[in-house]
Amino acid sequence: PLQSILVCMVAVYVGLGLLLAFVLLAARRGHVQAWTDVFVGSILSVLLLIGGVLEILRLITLPISKTILCRRRLHPPGSGPRKHRRVVIFDGICVLCNRFGAFVHYRLLEKEAIDWVPFQDKTNEHVNVAALVKEFSIDPLALQDRIAVVSGDKLLWGADAVIEICQWCAWPYPLMSAGLLVPHAFRDALYRTVAKERYRWFGTQPLEENFAKYLCPYYYINKQAFDKAAAKNKKERTATHGGSSKGDAKASEMPPEATPSNKDKDA
């Protein structure tokens, strides 16, 4: 639709504006953090430009892509159980990671063929994270810095994982495979630079609000009940902590002679 194309064009211009703003900021501030911000902002601006162009192409070619360009299937109907695993392990409290996951999910060729799971979720009913960690000898600390993708028998990290996810999307997002032409050390360094600053730039969110949780049909249907239970638990925790704080305050206000001594306790 024309409205969507206009929105994408605005995103492209915003990306160019951000790039210029960050360059001017670095020139003015002139210290290490400013240049780091410029570098991160430049990367994000370029990615926003690329994403805007790809989204415009997707919308323009949408009628054709549905019939010709997207005949391929990740898991053809009637082919039985999935033989090729596709699992994305991401940071469930990272706002940027959740926004990226939600954006990609609605552009996948087949949403049911991919499992999304936060690495902090040890009790996921669909993906056994502990088993994957053991199978691929994954360092849990590495999951805090980079996204991980299990594709069949392969384990991909960081920028390579993002490129692999784009291969599962509708056209023209598979064109992101051109990023493999960039030397691995350079593209991984770019990814880790952004990942290092993601909390400071985009913030964090509660784990229970991660987007993958809402992909479960059972959770989606019972969302209202889950939200009510979560609010009740939060209220109980607040009341418990508040009561204990008041008790500690009263104990601290007691005079020395009113405080039980060790002798009294022994007696």
C-alpha positions in Angstrom: 0.0 0.0 0.0 1.1 3.6 -0.7 0.8 4.5 3.0 3.3 1.8 4.0 5.7 2.8 1.3 5.6 6.4 2.6 6.3 5.2 6.1 9.3 3.3 4.9 10.6 6.3 3.0 10.3 8.4 6.1 12.3 5.7 8.0 15.0 6.0 5.3 15.2 9.8 5.8 15.2 9.5 9.5 18.1 7.1 9.3 20.1 9.6 7.2 19.2 12.3 9.7 20.4 10.2 12.6 23.6 9.5 10.9 24.3 13.2 10.4 23.3 14.0 14.0 25.7 11.5 15.4 28.6 12.8 13.3 27.9 16.3 14.5 27.6 15.1 18.1 31.0 13.4 18.0 32.6 16.5 16.5 31.2 18.6 19.3 31.8 16.3 22.3 35.1 14.9 21.1 35.6 12.1 23.7 35.7 8.3 23.6 32.1 7.7 24.5 30.9 10.2 22.0 32.8 8.4 19.2 31.5 5.1 20.5 27.9 6.5 20.3 28.6 7.8 16.8 29.9 4.4 15.7 26.9 2.6 17.2 24.5 5.1 15.8 26.1 4.9 12.4 25.7 1.2 12.3 22.1 1.4 13.4 21.4 4.1 10.9 22.8 2.0 8.1 20.8 -1.0 9.2 17.6 1.2 9.4 18.3 2.4 5.8 18.8 -1.2 4.6 15.7 -2.4 6.4 13.6 0.5 5.0 14.8 -0.3 1.4 14.1 -4.0 1.8 10.6 -3.3 3.3 9.8 -1.0 0.4 10.8 -3.7 -2.1 8.8 -6.3 -0.1 5.7 -4.1 -0.3 6.1 -3.2 -4.0 6.7 -6.9 -5.0 4.1 -8.3 -2.6 1.7 -9.6 -5.3 4.5 -11.2 -7.2 6.3 -12.6 -4.2 3.3 -14.5 -3.1 3.1 -16.5 -6.3 6.7 -16.7 -7.7 9.4 -15.5 -5.4 8.2 -17.3 -2.3 7.3 -20.7 -3.5 10.0 -22.2 -1.4 8.9 -23.6 2.0 10.8 -24.2 5.2 8.6 -27.1 6.1 6.3 -28.2 3.2 2.8 -29.3 4.2 2.3 -33.0 4.7 6.1 -33.7 5.0 5.6 -35.0 8.6 7.5 -33.9 11.7 10.1 -31.2 11.3 13.5 -32.7 10.5 15.4 -29.4 10.3 15.6 -27.6 13.6 15.4 -23.8 13.6 15.8 -22.3 17.1 16.6 -18.7 17.9 18.1 -18.1 21.4 17.9 -14.5 22.3 18.1 -12.1 25.3 14.6 -12.0 26.7 15.2 -8.8 28.7 16.7 -6.8 25.9 14.3 -4.3 24.3 16.2 -4.2 21.0 16.3 -8.1 20.8 12.6 -8.3 21.4 11.7 -5.6 18.8 13.9 -7.3 16.3 12.4 -10.7 17.0 8.8 -9.4 16.7 9.7 -7.6 13.4 11.2 -10.7 11.9 8.5 -13.1 13.1 5.8 -11.4 11.0 8.0 -11.6 7.9 8.9 -15.3 8.1 7.8 -17.7 5.4 6.4 -20.1 8.0 6.1 -18.9 11.5 5.5 -22.4 12.9 8.8 -23.7 11.6 10.9 -21.5 14.0 11.1 -21.6 17.7 12.1 -18.5 19.7 13.3 -18.8 23.3 15.1 -16.4 25.7 18.3 -17.9 27.1 17.0 -17.0 30.6 13.9 -19.2 30.2 14.9 -22.5 31.8 11.4 -23.9 31.9 10.3 -23.4 28.3 7.8 -26.0 27.2 8.7 -25.9 23.5 12.5 -25.7 23.6 14.9 -27.4 26.0 17.6 -24.8 26.3 19.7 -26.8 28.7 19.8 -29.7 26.2 20.9 -27.4 23.4 23.6 -25.9 25.7 24.9 -29.4 26.4 24.7 -30.6 22.8 26.6 -27.7 21.3 28.8 -27.0 24.3 27.4 -23.4 24.5 29.0 -21.1 27.0 26.1 -19.5 28.9 28.1 -16.3 29.3 28.3 -16.0 25.5 24.5 -15.9 25.3 24.5 -12.7 27.2 26.5 -11.0 24.5 25.3 -12.5 21.2 22.2 -14.0 19.7 22.5 -17.7 18.8 20.7 -19.7 16.1 20.5 -23.5 15.8 19.9 -24.4 12.2 19.8 -28.1 11.7 23.2 -29.3 13.1 24.8 -25.9 12.9 25.2 -23.3 15.6 25.5 -19.7 14.4 26.4 -16.6 16.5 25.9 -12.9 16.3 25.9 -11.4 12.8 25.9 -14.8 11.1 22.9 -15.8 13.2 21.0 -12.6 12.0 21.9 -13.3 8.4 20.6 -16.9 8.8 17.3 -15.7 10.2 16.9 -13.4 7.2 17.1 -16.5 5.0 13.9 -17.7 6.6 12.0 -14.5 5.7 10.0 -13.5 2.7 11.7 -11.9 -0.3 13.7 -9.6 -0.4 15.2 -10.2 3.1 17.2 -13.2 2.0 19.3 -10.6 0.1 20.9 -9.9 3.5 23.1 -12.9 2.7 25.3 -10.3 0.9 26.6 -9.5 4.4 28.6 -12.7 4.2 30.9 -10.9 1.7 32.0 -8.7 4.6 35.0 -10.4 6.4 33.8 -12.4 9.5 36.0 -10.5 11.9 34.7 -7.1 10.8 30.9 -8.0 10.8 31.2 -9.7 14.1 33.0 -6.7 15.6 30.2 -4.4 14.3 27.6 -6.7 15.9 29.3 -6.9 19.2 29.8 -3.2 19.4 26.0 -2.6 19.1 25.3 -5.5 21.4 27.5 -4.1 24.1 25.6 -0.8 24.1 22.1 -2.2 23.6 21.0 -1.9 27.3 22.2 1.7 27.5 20.6 2.7 24.3 17.3 0.8 24.3 16.9 -0.3 27.9 15.6 -3.6 29.4 12.2 -5.1 30.1 10.9 -7.9 32.4 11.6 -11.4 31.2 7.9 -12.3 31.4 7.1 -9.7 28.8 9.4 -11.1 26.1 7.6 -11.4 22.7 8.2 -15.1 22.3 5.9 -15.8 25.2 3.0 -14.4 23.3 3.6 -16.7 20.3 2.4 -19.7 22.3 -1.2 -20.3 21.3 -2.1 -21.5 24.9 -0.6 -18.3 26.4 -2.2 -16.1 23.8 -5.7 -17.5 24.4 -5.3 -17.3 28.2 -3.4 -14.0 28.1 -5.9 -12.2 30.3 -5.7 -14.8 33.0 -1.9 -14.8 32.9 -1.8 -11.0 33.1 -4.2 -11.1 36.1 -2.1 -13.7 37.9 1.1 -11.7 37.2 -0.4 -8.6 38.6 -1.6 -10.5 41.7 1.9 -11.9 42.3 3.5 -8.5 41.9 1.0 -7.0 44.4 1.8 -9.8 46.9 5.5 -9.4 46.5 5.2 -5.6 47.0 3.1 -6.2 50.2 5.6 -8.8 51.5 8.6 -6.5 50.9 6.7 -3.6 52.4 5.8 -5.5 55.5 9.3 -6.7 56.1 10.7 -3.2 55.6 8.2 -1.8 58.2 9.2 -4.6 60.7 12.9 -3.8 60.2 12.2 -0.1 60.8 10.3 -0.8 64.0 13.1 -3.0 65.3 15.6 -0.3 64.6 13.5 2.3 66.5 13.4 0.1 69.7 15.5 1.3 72.6 18.6 -0.8 73.5 16.9 -2.1 76.7 13.9 -3.3 74.8 15.9 -5.3 72.3 16.3 -8.9 73.3 19.9 -9.7 74.3 21.8 -12.8 73.5 21.4 -14.0 77.1 17.7 -13.7 76.9 17.7 -15.7 73.6 19.8 -18.4 75.3 17.4 -18.5 78.2 
